[in-house]
Amino acid sequence: MNNTTTAPAKARYQLVEYNEASAEVKAVYDEAMQALQLPFVLNWFKCQGQNAILLRGNWAKLKSTLIEGRFRMC
């Protein structure tokens, strides 16, 4: 029997909590929470919080399809 212990796996994406987010990321978090009528930030947003450009683009895409009902195939 092998008695070696393994360290916990490192998360692939670091979640950026609201209080740790940059002003630009907080703005997206706030807009998303308001639009989705949620009192918290979804983990899907938090895992993109390290990259404000990626977060804003994905939120724009999600908002246009789910909230505004627009979707256009290229």
C-alpha positions as CSV (number, residue, x, y, z in Angstrom):
1,M,0.0,0.0,0.0
2,N,1.3,3.4,-0.9
3,N,1.3,5.9,1.9
4,T,2.2,9.0,-0.1
5,T,-0.1,12.0,0.2
6,T,-0.9,14.2,-2.7
7,A,-1.4,17.9,-2.5
8,P,-4.8,19.2,-3.4
9,A,-5.1,20.0,-7.1
10,K,-4.6,23.7,-7.9
11,A,-7.7,25.3,-9.4
12,R,-7.5,25.8,-13.1
13,Y,-9.0,29.3,-12.8
14,Q,-8.6,31.4,-9.8
15,L,-12.0,32.9,-8.7
16,V,-11.9,36.6,-8.2
17,E,-14.2,37.6,-5.4
18,Y,-16.1,40.9,-5.6
19,N,-14.0,42.6,-2.9
20,E,-10.8,41.6,-4.7
21,A,-11.8,42.7,-8.2
22,S,-10.6,45.7,-10.1
23,A,-13.0,48.6,-10.7
24,E,-13.6,47.4,-14.3
25,V,-14.4,43.9,-13.2
26,K,-16.7,45.1,-10.4
27,A,-18.6,47.1,-12.9
28,V,-19.3,43.9,-14.9
29,Y,-20.2,42.0,-11.8
30,D,-22.6,44.8,-10.7
31,E,-24.2,44.9,-14.2
32,A,-24.6,41.1,-14.3
33,M,-26.0,40.8,-10.8
34,Q,-28.6,43.6,-11.6
35,A,-29.6,42.1,-14.9
36,L,-29.8,38.6,-13.6
37,Q,-31.5,39.8,-10.4
38,L,-29.0,37.9,-8.2
39,P,-27.6,39.1,-4.8
40,F,-24.2,37.4,-5.6
41,V,-21.7,37.0,-8.4
42,L,-21.9,33.7,-10.3
43,N,-18.7,31.6,-10.3
44,W,-18.8,31.7,-14.1
45,F,-18.0,35.4,-13.9
46,K,-15.5,35.1,-11.0
47,C,-13.4,32.6,-13.0
48,Q,-13.0,35.3,-15.7
49,G,-12.3,38.1,-13.2
50,Q,-8.5,38.0,-13.9
51,N,-9.2,39.2,-17.4
52,A,-11.5,42.2,-17.6
53,I,-11.6,42.1,-21.5
54,L,-12.6,38.4,-21.6
55,L,-15.2,39.0,-18.9
56,R,-16.7,42.0,-20.6
57,G,-16.9,40.2,-24.0
58,N,-18.5,37.1,-22.6
59,W,-20.9,39.1,-20.5
60,A,-21.9,41.1,-23.6
61,K,-22.5,37.9,-25.5
62,L,-24.5,36.3,-22.7
63,K,-26.5,39.5,-22.2
64,S,-27.4,39.8,-25.9
65,T,-28.6,36.2,-26.1
66,L,-30.3,35.6,-22.7
67,I,-31.4,39.0,-21.6
68,E,-32.0,40.9,-24.8
69,G,-32.9,37.9,-26.9
70,R,-30.6,38.6,-29.8
71,F,-28.4,36.0,-31.4
72,R,-26.9,36.1,-34.9
73,M,-24.8,33.3,-36.4
74,C,-21.8,34.6,-38.3
